[in-house]
Amino acid sequence: MSRYLSLRDLDWPLIFIALLICAVGVVQIYSATRDTGWQDSWWKQIFYILGGLVLLWISVSVDYHSLLNQVPLMYVTSVLALLGTVAVGTQVFGSRRWIPLPGGAHLQVSEFVKLVIILLVARYLTELKTDELELREMLKLAGLVVIPTVLVLKQPDLGTSLTYLAILVVGGFLAGLRWKYMAVIAVVTVLVLPVSWHFLKPYQKARLVSFMDPDRDPQGTGYQLIQSQIAVGAGGMFGRGVAKGTQTQLRFLPVPQTDFIFSAFSEEHGFVGVVVVLACYFILIMRIVQNAQTAADRAGMYLCMGVAGLLLFHMLVNVGMVVGRMPVTGIPLPFMSAGGSNVWSNFLALGLVNNVRLRRFVN
C-alpha cells in the first residue's frame, strides 16, 4: 500500500452496510437450511465472507490503473477459462458452470468474469477520450463483451450472461451514447428476440412461459414462482419469525438459501424487514455512486458505476423474480444468497470501489 494511502480512508460505511447484509443472509441461510442436507451452509457462508474480506484487501492494494493495463491479459484468460468450464466443468442440474478445486470446492468462473468486463469497459471508454460515444465504437465494445456472454450462455447460464450486458449498457449510457443510437439498439433487440427464442434451452423457454402464466403448470414449471409468491405474501407486516415460516420450513419453497432467499426472508421478517434490507441496498449503491462522483479520473468513475450497475441489476432482477415481476433466471441476491463465488466476486467489486476512493487524491 502506498504511503499516501491510509486505512482510515476506506469507505467504512460501505463495508459496514455490506457486512450487515451478509449477517442478515447468514441468519436466513441458517433458518432456511435447518434439518436439511444443506444445514452446514450457514457456517460455510461465514467462511466465504471472511475470505471475501481478504479478497477486498487484495483488490484495494493494487492500483486500479495497473489493473487496467492488464485488461488484455485478463480478458484472454477469462475467455480461456470459460472455454475450459464448458469443456471440463462439473455439471449440476444440467448446467456446466463450475470448475472443481482441491478439497471438494467448486469455482464459478463466470462470476469473476464480471469484474473483467467492468475493467474492460472502463479501459475501452476511457481511452476513447470523448464525451459522445459513437455507434461504431459501441459496437466494437459490444463485440468484445458478447464473446464471454455467448460462452456463459453455452453453460447454460442466462442470468449471469445478462449481467455482462447490463455492465455494457451502463458504460454506454455514461459514455454519452446518443439517444437515437439507443433507440436503434432497442428496436433491433426487440426484432431479434423472436429469433433468440430458438436458441434457448427447453427449461429456459419453460421459465419464460411460466412467468407469463405460472398457473398453467402449477406442479411443474410454475411451481417455484407460485411458492415464492405465497411465501412473500405470507410474511404480512412483521413476518412469522426466524425459522417459523411455513413455506420455508416445510420445504415448499425451492432453494431458499440461494436464488429464493429473499422469498424466505420476506416470509419470516415481513414487509418491515423487506423495507429495511432494501434500504440497506439503496445506501450501498448510493455510496458507490458517491465514490464514482469523487473519482480522480474517468476510469475510476467507470469502474465504480460499473459495480453500482452490476449490483443494482442483480438486486432488481432477483427481487423482481421472487415476486413474479420478472422471469426466473437464477440470479443470486448480492451478499445474501449462499455461495462462495458470488460472495467473493462481490467483495472484489467493493475492493475496486475502495481502490478508486483511496487514490482520488494521488497524482
Secondary structure, 3 states (H helix, E strand, C coil): CCCCCCHHHCCHHHHHHHHHHHHHHHHHHHHHCCCCCCCCHHHHHHHHHHHHHHHHHHHHHCCHHHHHHCHHHHHHHHHHHHHHHHHHCEEECCEEEEEECHHHCEEEHHHHHHHHHHHHHHHHHHHHCCCCCCHHHHHHHHHHHHHHHHHHHCCCCHHHHHHHHHHHHHHHHHCCCCHHHHHHHHHHHHHHHHHHHHHCCHHHHHHHHHHHCHHHCCCCCCHHHHHHHHHHHHCCCCCCCCCCCHHHHCCCCCCCCCCCHHHHHHHHHHHHHHHHHHHHHHHHHHHHHHHHHCCCCHHHHHHHHHHHHHHHHHHHHHHHHHCCCCCCCCCCCCCCCCCHHHHHHHHHHHHHHHHHHHCCCCC
